[in-house]
């Protein structure tokens, strides 16, 4: 009998919304596969050793300027938050590498490792999303991206999440198993 499925959820979060979605996805995976080993980690804590053993890698981040965050967009988000007196959570420090850098360094995987991408985004016509770029980069590293990238809606650039999005994230997580 093989070992339990290893699912790893890696996220980047500025205001905590993406972290909440990542945790809900982890919960959904765990509900669908109770014996799976599920790790949910901020990008700063997700070294190659963590992703290497994964049967399922789920990666998500906030949408900044129509796509994935960058050093510049994180700096802008931080200064906007400071203006509003909002807390910014940047595990590993505000200058820790974001998803873009992390994905660049992601080791290639054996074909057949499943992956999925998600983002948090504003519900605006032109807001775009980070998930497509994440999915493209996962495919580039030979991950088998098994579902369309998914976006979860925040009401405002700093949140909160739209009502029902955490349940939707749980359901989505369960569907990945």
NORMOUR-V530256 format. One record per helix or strand. SS is the DSSP state (A for helix, B for strand). FROM is the first residue (numbers start at 1). TO is the last residue. Records with the same first field share a line. If there is no record, write none. Layout:
SS->FROM-TO  FROM-TO
This chain:
B->6-11  37-42  56-62  64-64  66-67  114-122  128-128  144-145  150-154  161-161
A->17-32  43-45  48-52  71-84  99-105  131-140  165-175
